[in-house]
Amino acid sequence: MNNLTARRVHNFRVHNRPSRWAAVLLTAVSPVACDAIVGAGAREFDPSIVCDDAGCACAEGRGDCDGDADNGCETDLNQPANCGACGNVCDNGDCQNLTCACEGGFADCDGNPVTVCETDLQNDGSHCGSCERDCLGGTCKNGLCEPQMIPNTNAYGFGVHHGDVYFTHLSQPGLFRAPANGGLAEKFSDSDALGLIVRIYKDQVVWSATDSVVSTPLDGSPSTVIAQQVEPLYQMWVGGDQVYFDAPDDMMPTFSALMRVPLAGGAPEKITVLGETKFLVDFAASEAHVYWDDVTLIRRAPHDSTTASDFLNSPTSPTFFSADDKYLYFAGSQSGTYAVPLTGGAASEIADAAPGYGSIQSDGENVYFLTFADGDAAVSVWRVPRDGAAPAVKLAEDAYAYSGQPISVDDEWVYWLSETAVARVPK
């Protein structure tokens, strides 16, 4: 090697050290010098280096990862050990087009290009199923947060308000309250009736008993019996300061009539009476109307009238209902979750995540619902945007859940009834 060539090789080594972050830019030298570095009379003989009048650099997809100028840009950057740049290791994935493509169940959750695909989405309690999905102290298993059981809540019906669970007990009379984060349950009402359904509305816990409908203020004031009921109730909703409940039929789960009583108390009145060939499976109340099904026809009535009007010819026979300030939601008789604007219009299927159907609840942003399928061991808990703008996401599975019992949501959790307790999972 003559002195000129030796000086050029020395310059290449000093100014072109390996980088963990990007392909190395070779020192700016003339094409003649580039020929000398490559060690051949024509630089096109080494495709790992490209040169022009401005100098030489590693070709796209190549890198000088060993720092040895004599062998140029020796490293293929489209392989897991150096993916896209020297030192970028693609664990739990494959390098494709200079980018790490994670294997199923792994993701880059820390944003660090050196540790791409570092997170196990199947078992990481902070990134369960997807990045940033935190199980909030619970266990992640197979990409789903395991349900957390709220102790001392052997409930028949329940509602959640400001971190407390209000519930009726399967075997003890009255209304009870227990901290959602754990703690002893306490009796919350002065009524000794055996309780059933629970709805929380404004500052009241409205709950049904075997012989009455009761209202208990959240501040612990004495309870008030707002209606006497001969038969136990199977469903109840509150809206517009009115309490709606069913008049049960012998042929469950259908009802023979829909009843209403003011929240302040008074004489119950019938909103609708159904004929022998028609049936009502469920109903729900918004702040302006009560809605119910009549086979595939959904009807409604304002809170200050018993005059009903047709609201929607449903594309399926509805089963479970819910409402918020914008939509009426219902589950199809076989599958699907639907939303229809309270102002009227067509029903949209916002989720067809799984066969089966179950209870629905909205928090004003998302809709949470339960599904089951004949033969499946578990009920699934789902979340979907209330406008259906994104696919439904499965949040949990529970082999002991009751898909037809009401569910509840607060700022962080969705709750449902499991075998011996109220269960919950992060929203």
Stockholm file with secondary structure:
# STOCKHOLM 1.0

chainA/1-427         MNNLTARRVHNFRVHNRPSRWAAVLLTAVSPVACDAIVGAGAREFDPSIVCDDAGCACAEGRGDCDGDADNGCETDLNQPANCGACGNVCDNGDCQNLTCACEGGFADCDGNPVTVCETDLQNDGSHCGSCERDCLGGTCKNGLCEPQMIPNTNAYGFGVHHGDVYFTHLSQPGLFRAPANGGLAEKFSDSDALGLIVRIYKDQVVWSATDSVVSTPLDGSPSTVIAQQVEPLYQMWVGGDQVYFDAPDDMMPTFSALMRVPLAGGAPEKITVLGETKFLVDFAASEAHVYWDDVTLIRRAPHDSTTASDFLNSPTSPTFFSADDKYLYFAGSQSGTYAVPLTGGAASEIADAAPGYGSIQSDGENVYFLTFADGDAAVSVWRVPRDGAAPAVKLAEDAYAYSGQPISVDDEWVYWLSETAVARVPK
#=GR chainA/1-427 SS CCHHHHHHHHHHHHHCCCCSSSCCCCCCCCHHHHHHHHTSSSGGGCTTEEEETTEEEECTTEECCSCCGGGCSCEESEETTEESSTTCCCTTEEEETTEEEECTTEECCSCCGGGTTCEETTTCTTSSSSTTCCCTTSCEETTEECCEEETTCCEEEEEEETTEEEEEESSSCSEEEEETTSCCCEECCSCCSCEEEEEEETTEEEEEESSEEEEEETTCCCCEEEEECSSCCSCEEEETTEEEEEEECSSTTCEEEEEEEETTCCCCEEEEECCTTCCBCCEEECSSEEEEEETTEEEEEETTCCCCEEEEECSSCEEEEEECSSEEEEEESSEEEEEEETTCCCCEEEEEEEESCCCEEECSSEEEEEECCTTCSSEEEEEEETTCCSCCEEEEEETTCCTTSCCEECSSEEEEECSSSEEEEEC
#=GC SS_cons         CCHHHHHHHHHHHHHCCCCSSSCCCCCCCCHHHHHHHHTSSSGGGCTTEEEETTEEEECTTEECCSCCGGGCSCEESEETTEESSTTCCCTTEEEETTEEEECTTEECCSCCGGGTTCEETTTCTTSSSSTTCCCTTSCEETTEECCEEETTCCEEEEEEETTEEEEEESSSCSEEEEETTSCCCEECCSCCSCEEEEEEETTEEEEEESSEEEEEETTCCCCEEEEECSSCCSCEEEETTEEEEEEECSSTTCEEEEEEEETTCCCCEEEEECCTTCCBCCEEECSSEEEEEETTEEEEEETTCCCCEEEEECSSCEEEEEECSSEEEEEESSEEEEEEETTCCCCEEEEEEEESCCCEEECSSEEEEEECCTTCSSEEEEEEETTCCSCCEEEEEETTCCTTSCCEECSSEEEEECSSSEEEEEC
//
